[in-house]
């Protein structure tokens, strides 16, 4: 096996607070009606322990989270994941934390936590309001742009390292320059 590898964990499975019409993963939610898809604490501990043990010979272990929407787990879940990582890391080893989020649930508490533990936060944003809201909508069909930008503002205010994940789709595909300029100038990506 390789000395290091990158693994994404989905602690909420397909569960998301948005209803993006292009999302291939939302249909998976329908396969398990009524399921809450929440990673249990004992599974979290086993996952973190095994991930770190599998990286016993390397100085850095990437602990990466994705969804659905992983922040639906709540900040306490991620506090626990960091606590467990610190317990199982070998002397001289360190964890590198990443999370991919739609950003809609981020607030000062989340931003402070991410800053404290040096998380790299990926924000899913598809461009300016008109382009973003074409597909990234909530369960009621309303655009999520304002919530995403609010979450991003919290990250920026706290000095959290972040990057943008932009899905190319029918609304923004021919407007790459506009999307790029928005990310560069408005988001300061």
C-alpha positions, 0 to 999 in steps of 0.5 A, a space after each residue: 500500500 502507498 505510504 499516504 493516501 487521501 480519503 474523503 469521509 461523508 459523515 452525513 451521507 447524501 443528506 444536504 440542506 440544499 437541493 441543487 438540481 444538478 447534484 448526482 448525490 441527492 438521488 442517493 438520499 431517496 434510496 434510504 427514506 427516513 434515514 438520518 445518515 449520521 456517523 455515530 461516535 463509535 464509528 467516528 473513533 474507529 475511522 479516525 484511528 484506522 486512518 491514522 494507523 494506516 499512515 503510521 510512516 508519514 508525518 502528515 495525515 489528511 483528514 478530509 470531510 465532504 457530504 451531502 453537507 457535512 456541517 449538518 453534523 454540527 461543530 461538536 462532531 468536528 471538535 470530537 474528530 480533532 480530539 480523536 485525531 490528537 489522541 491517535 497521532 504518533 509523536 512527530 505526526 500532525 493532522 491536516 484538516 479539510 472540509 468541503 461545504 456549501 457554506 450556508 450554515 457557517 457562522 462565527 463559531 464554525 469560523 473560529 473552530 476552523 481557524 483554531 485547527 487550521 482547516 482548509 475550507 472549500 466553499 461551493 460557489 458557482 459565480 455571482 448571484 444569478 449564476 450561483 442561484 440558477 442551480 444551488 437552491 434550498 429545499 424550498 427552491 430559493 437561491 442560496 447565494 446570500 447564505 453562502 456569501 454570509 458563511 464566506 464572510 465569517 471565514 474571511 473575518 476569522 482569517 480561515 484558509 479557504 478555496 472555491 469549488 465551482 461547478 460548471 453548468 448550463 448557466 455559467 459554462 459560457 461565462 467563465 471570465 465573469 465567474 473568474 472575475 467574481 471569485 477573484 474580485 468579490 470573493 477574493 479567492 
